[in-house]
Amino acid sequence: MAITLAESLGQWQSHGHLFVVADGMGAHAAGELASKLATDTIPHAYIKGIPELSPSESITSAVRQANEVIYNKGQDTVDFQGMGTTCSCLLLLPSGALVSHVGDSRIYRLRGEEFQQLTFDHSLVWEMAAAGHSSEEEVPAYVPKNVITRSLGPHPTVAVDLEGPFALQSGDRFLLCSDGLTGPLSPQLIGMVLATHAPNEAAQTLVDLANLLGGPDNITVVLAEVLDRSKLGNSATPDLLEISPSAVASRSSVSPLVWAAVGIAAVSACLFAIKGDYEVATGCGGALVILTMLAWLRRVSGGEPRASAHSIGLQGKAPYRCHTCTPNAPNIETLTDIVRQLEDLEDHRDWDFDWKPIHTERLRAHQAIAKGDYPGATIAYCSSVRRLMQAIRDANMSQPSDSTIDLG
């Protein structure tokens, strides 16, 4: 992953804040190298890019540069041929949130109780579902879920998806993650954890839960929260953040007929002055002054807004999925099962640490559920998960499969 925060107001206005998650594929060494090349290249290429380019053009160019770097590296070494990586980039800009995406790592936005997926999975399952106008759950089970249809590195060129920009609101939370998180955990559970915890606790809880449910793949989580939209940058006015950023006021062109009338008035004034008809010449001169002033006012007033070179027109079709993550009985059932099975392990594993805090948190969760306080129950359950996983890490246990919980 890579996080590049603007170091000044000027850099914020031109480049915003950049967040990147890349999940490598291929042999272990090749996948690790591909993802590292992506997270090294993209921030540098984006920040050092051509100043005249818009943020959408700059981030697209940066991703394509990363693809070129990874592809060339793969061609140079036999062991690295065909290596690739996903790449999901989030830009927080004065004009809103802009997403650049290749692969099946995901970017979500949590607003209130709605958890929205802003990226389209470039996977065989999602592509088949889109072609058949159905959901990925309706794709036959024999279709492999881990086949990616687009990534950085395997080919000399790559198509880059752009989504947004999406208007920002105070309290918005953005999640970037690899499929190591979204494989074991449902979007509803991810959103519920994100909605009820501070960012640091939410990130740790999500990683711990994914590991407890098997941890079949590397898990990367990046959370970005908009604490106060008014402090994101002086150039970001409320009106601009709430409307399509393609509507950027610029100097308006003046109709050719107006310029033709100005020219005719000027020529007429000169001709009548030469002929000695000063009264008519004065009238033509007055018309010339009025037309010139009208043209100038039209030019500087801006007229109707239009897209400028640095505007970002709304792109993509996001959100692709919307989930309600309200803490309630059905959504909390998975957490209940996880903690119950954790305590069942106490009698079957020789784990030398204190289970009392875990029992206490589970009791607190049960009491909250009895009161209908599902957010409180979620917090208590997640606390017990973090306590257990931290105890395991502190004990230097090296058998992660022992903590796998079978919910099937």
C-alpha angles and dihedrals in degrees: 000000000000132000120191114179121193110261096204142018090256092054090046091054093049104033110008121199120320128209123181135185121185126182113197126218136195125053112353096259093043094049092047091050093047094052092046092051089052096050091044097046103040100058092044094046092045097050094040095042130120108300093217093062121096118240091257091053092044096051091045090051091048093052091049090050089053090051090052092049093050093045093050091048089052091051092051096056127043092213091057100044112129094012116150147167140205117242129199118177128187122195119192104201138168086258094051140269117329123193127204115187146179124166133005103304107113144224120205134184122211114202115169106314095334117101110195128191107219097185134068114228110240091213133123092247094052094043091051091047091050091048091051095041090237138111125272089248089065094056110106114269093237091068106098113243096206099062111112119203098195134029143144117271113021094086134037092242134032137192112237122206118221123197128184147310093237119197113252126231130187107264096031112141124199123200124198114187146158123240088259084083102037093046098065099027129061119232090242092057093044091050093046092053091046092049096051103042141061111257097258093048091044093053093049092045093051093050091047093049093049090051092048090053092056106287092224094170141025111288121215122175129180121179125192122184129193102221098175121004092198089065097051093092139321091244092061106091120185092244093053092050094052100047133061105282089221086079097081117154114238138160110297122228117243119235114259088231090063091052090047090053090050090052093048092049091050094049092045092051091052095047095049091046090054090050090051095245093132096166093060091040090055090051091051090048091053090051089049092054093048094047092047091051092048091051092049093048091049090050098051099035092070095225114205115005117253137175114282128202091265099041119111112222115212106270138186130018102268140180093062096175131020122196132185109227100184110151103246139137098279094044094047094050093090091054090049091054093047095053093043091053090046090059090047087061090061092080095042104046129061094225111157104213139098113277094184096093089051091051090048093053092047090052090049089052092051091050091050092050090051088056093046090248098139096163088055091048091050091052092049095048092048091049090056090051093051092047092053095046092047090051089052091050091047090052090053092231112179104195107086092170089068089067094051112121120210109216094168 
